[in-house]
Each structure stands twice: as C-alpha cells, then as structure tokens.
Amino acid sequence: MLQTETKKRVRLSKSQRKARGPAKVVETPCHVRVATREDLIDILALAKMVHNEIGFFDLNEIKVAEAIWPQLMQNNGIIGVIGKKGSLEGAIILRISSYWYSDRQFLEEICVFVHPDYRSAKDSRIQKLIGFSKKVALDLDLPLTISILSNNTTNAKIETYRRNFGEPVGAFFLWNAKTDS
C-alpha cells in the first residue's frame, strides 16, 4: 500500500493575507475538446509550464513536439484540451501503448496539466480531463494507466486520483534526481 507523507499547511500571516488580496476563483464553465494541430504551440507552452513544475531533465521542445504530434493527428492517441486557441486552460495527452512483455494495448496518460490560474476554478478542469480520459478508455475498450511523477502537492494529486480511479497500484521511485530541479 502506498504511504503518503503528512501534508504541511502553511498559514500566511494576517498582513500577508491582506497584501495578497481576495482569492480569485474562476467561475467560467469548461469542456474538453479534442486538440488539433492548430493547438500545437499552445500545448508546447503548457509543456514548458509542466517542465518548470516537475521536470528533472533539460527540456527539448523539438522532442516534445515530435512526441505529441501523433496524438494531435489522432494516430495511436489523442489530446484533450480545455480552452480556446491561444489560451489553453489544461490538457491531457493519451497514447495507445503496450508493455515490453505483451502485445495487449492500453491507454497511457503521458501528461495531464491544468494551468495554475484555473486550478481552483468552480468547474474543475482536472475532473473534466479525468472524465475525458475515462471516456476515451471506454470508447476504445482499453485499460487506462495514469500516474503521478511529482514532488509538488503529491498527496492532493493522489487523493484526486483515488476518488476517481480507486486505490493506487504500485509506486514510482526516483533516485539521484528531483522533479522540480
């Protein structure tokens, strides 16, 4: 069973809370649409944000573009995005894959990301992206694997996935590197 570390809550002082101002909550509804090649630049912008939060190797934007192009063309995968061209709020990249020991295919989540400005939106972007991944898996009649490789707010991410997918299976370990370095 996966053990989770205790969550440390940071409480801002009264002056810090006052200086920060009221919390901005996005109230606009959202829906997930299938990405097209016109979304490539915007998806790459999100990829840079993902890398800044959890990357542990140097970012190669050409390699990222080459890796997601088949999914943009719906060739062995699909990308779901939230938002219009020029202002994406989130994305999920899914590809059809197989393990080294089997020909049996499954749907593999490569990356799911919600822009920081939309993480506390009333119409939860992450829930919409999770729902999209489940629908694609059901439509294709494939098992779905979705994972977390992060040192940031890991417990919250685990709980979100637990509510949507059930208990975790396995664990990731990273030695000699950190995801936010």
Residue pairs with C-beta under 8 A, 6 or more apart in sequence:
1 167
2 158
2 168
2 171
4 154
4 155
4 158
5 154
5 155
7 155
7 156
12 20
23 120
25 120
25 121
25 122
26 117
26 118
26 120
26 121
26 122
26 123
27 121
27 122
27 123
28 121
28 123
29 123
30 82
30 83
30 89
30 118
30 121
30 123
30 125
30 128
31 82
31 128
32 80
32 81
32 82
32 92
32 128
32 129
32 131
32 132
33 80
33 81
33 82
34 74
34 78
34 79
34 80
34 81
35 43
35 71
35 72
35 78
35 79
35 80
35 81
35 91
36 72
37 69
37 72
37 73
38 85
39 72
39 79
39 81
39 85
39 88
40 65
40 68
40 69
40 72
42 81
42 83
42 85
42 86
42 87
42 88
43 68
43 72
43 79
43 81
43 88
43 91
43 93
44 61
44 64
44 65
45 88
46 88
46 90
46 91
46 113
46 115
47 59
47 61
47 64
47 68
47 111
48 59
48 61
49 113
49 115
49 116
50 111
50 113
51 59
53 150
53 152
53 179
53 180
54 149
54 150
54 151
54 152
54 179
54 180
55 179
55 180
56 174
56 177
56 178
56 179
56 180
56 181
57 177
67 110
68 79
68 93
68 110
70 76
70 77
70 95
71 77
71 78
71 79
71 93
71 94
71 95
71 110
72 79
76 95
76 96
77 93
77 94
77 95
77 96
77 110
78 94
78 136
79 91
79 92
79 93
79 94
80 91
80 92
80 94
80 129
80 132
80 133
80 136
81 88
81 90
81 91
82 88
82 89
82 90
82 91
82 114
82 118
82 125
82 128
82 129
83 89
83 90
88 115
89 114
89 115
89 117
89 118
89 121
89 125
90 112
90 113
90 114
90 115
90 118
90 125
90 126
90 128
90 129
91 111
91 112
91 113
91 129
92 109
92 111
92 112
92 113
92 129
92 130
92 132
92 133
93 109
93 110
93 111
93 112
94 107
94 108
94 109
94 110
94 133
94 136
94 144
95 107
95 108
95 110
96 105
96 106
96 107
96 108
96 140
96 142
97 105
97 106
97 107
97 108
98 104
98 105
98 106
99 106
105 142
106 142
106 143
106 144
106 145
107 133
107 136
107 137
107 140
107 142
107 143
107 144
107 145
108 144
108 145
109 133
109 144
109 145
109 146
109 147
112 126
112 129
112 130
112 133
112 146
114 125
114 126
114 129
115 125
118 125
119 125
119 126
126 160
127 164
130 146
130 160
130 161
130 164
133 144
133 146
134 144
134 164
136 144
137 143
137 144
146 161
146 165
147 172
148 154
148 157
148 158
148 161
148 172
149 172
149 174
149 179
150 157
150 179
150 180
151 178
151 179
151 180
152 179
152 180
158 168
161 168
162 168
